[in-house]
Amino acid sequence: MENEKAISLKPLHEANVGDIVTLYQQNRSFLAPYEPTRSVVYFTEPGQLEIQQKAQDLWLNDTAYTFVICESATGELVGRVTLSNVARGAWQSCTIGYFISEKVNGRGYATEAVRLAVDFAFSQAGLHRVQAAIMPRNERSIRVIKKAGFIREGLARYYLNIHDVWEDHEIFSITRENWPL
């Protein structure tokens, strides 16, 4: 999946594990304020190999789709986007989570990756709704999601545990009716 921003999405389970480890190690402190506490193993090849295998299993079971974000010109991994918690039946929905490397932050890559993932959700995974939950203080991520066409639905109190603190999150969504922009 490629676009005019010179990025592409590739399934996580098809990416080079060494490149994934490098991406996480280089961005560990940059991402820390917005992620759950991670074990040391998370930032190693064995840890990421296990995550890759779980991602492939979830993909095959139609319960999550995880992609790495690549710069098309260099092939370098610059982030990750996941469509998780896929629910079928009457809901046909999922949640989206993403991050972009600090060194390419602010270039529009995250917005374009979110758009590509949403397009995948609607055109290939057959979903109807994609939901995002973002801490109110994460203003850059809120800008990304709004630029991608999501609308704010409200505030979820004590929504996720980030570094042993139950954090409030703003809830945003987009539906097939509002896509493409």
Secondary structure in CASP SS format (residue, H / E / C, confidence):
PFRMAT SS
TARGET T0000
AUTHOR 0000-0000-0000
METHOD secondary structure of the structure
MODEL  1
M C 1.00
E E 1.00
N C 1.00
E C 1.00
K C 1.00
A C 1.00
I E 1.00
S E 1.00
L E 1.00
K E 1.00
P E 1.00
L H 1.00
H H 1.00
E H 1.00
A C 1.00
N C 1.00
V H 1.00
G H 1.00
D H 1.00
I H 1.00
V H 1.00
T H 1.00
L H 1.00
Y H 1.00
Q H 1.00
Q H 1.00
N H 1.00
R H 1.00
S H 1.00
F H 1.00
L H 1.00
A H 1.00
P H 1.00
Y H 1.00
E C 1.00
P C 1.00
T C 1.00
R C 1.00
S C 1.00
V H 1.00
V H 1.00
Y H 1.00
F H 1.00
T C 1.00
E H 1.00
P H 1.00
G H 1.00
Q H 1.00
L H 1.00
E H 1.00
I H 1.00
Q H 1.00
Q H 1.00
K H 1.00
A H 1.00
Q H 1.00
D H 1.00
L H 1.00
W H 1.00
L H 1.00
N C 1.00
D C 1.00
T C 1.00
A C 1.00
Y E 1.00
T E 1.00
F E 1.00
V E 1.00
I E 1.00
C E 1.00
E E 1.00
S C 1.00
A C 1.00
T C 1.00
G C 1.00
E C 1.00
L E 1.00
V E 1.00
G E 1.00
R E 1.00
V E 1.00
T E 1.00
L E 1.00
S E 1.00
N E 1.00
V E 1.00
A E 1.00
R C 1.00
G C 1.00
A C 1.00
W C 1.00
Q C 1.00
S E 1.00
C E 1.00
T E 1.00
I E 1.00
G E 1.00
Y E 1.00
F E 1.00
I E 1.00
S C 1.00
E H 1.00
K H 1.00
V H 1.00
N C 1.00
G C 1.00
R C 1.00
G C 1.00
Y H 1.00
A H 1.00
T H 1.00
E H 1.00
A H 1.00
V H 1.00
R H 1.00
L H 1.00
A H 1.00
V H 1.00
D H 1.00
F H 1.00
A H 1.00
F H 1.00
S H 1.00
Q C 1.00
A C 1.00
G C 1.00
L C 1.00
H C 1.00
R E 1.00
V E 1.00
Q E 1.00
A E 1.00
A E 1.00
I E 1.00
M C 1.00
P C 1.00
R C 1.00
N C 1.00
E H 1.00
R H 1.00
S H 1.00
I H 1.00
R H 1.00
V H 1.00
I H 1.00
K H 1.00
K H 1.00
A C 1.00
G C 1.00
F C 1.00
I E 1.00
R E 1.00
E E 1.00
G E 1.00
L E 1.00
A E 1.00
R E 1.00
Y E 1.00
Y E 1.00
L E 1.00
N E 1.00
I E 1.00
H C 1.00
D C 1.00
V E 1.00
W E 1.00
E E 1.00
D E 1.00
H E 1.00
E E 1.00
I E 1.00
F E 1.00
S E 1.00
I E 1.00
T E 1.00
R H 1.00
E H 1.00
N H 1.00
W C 1.00
P C 1.00
L C 1.00
END
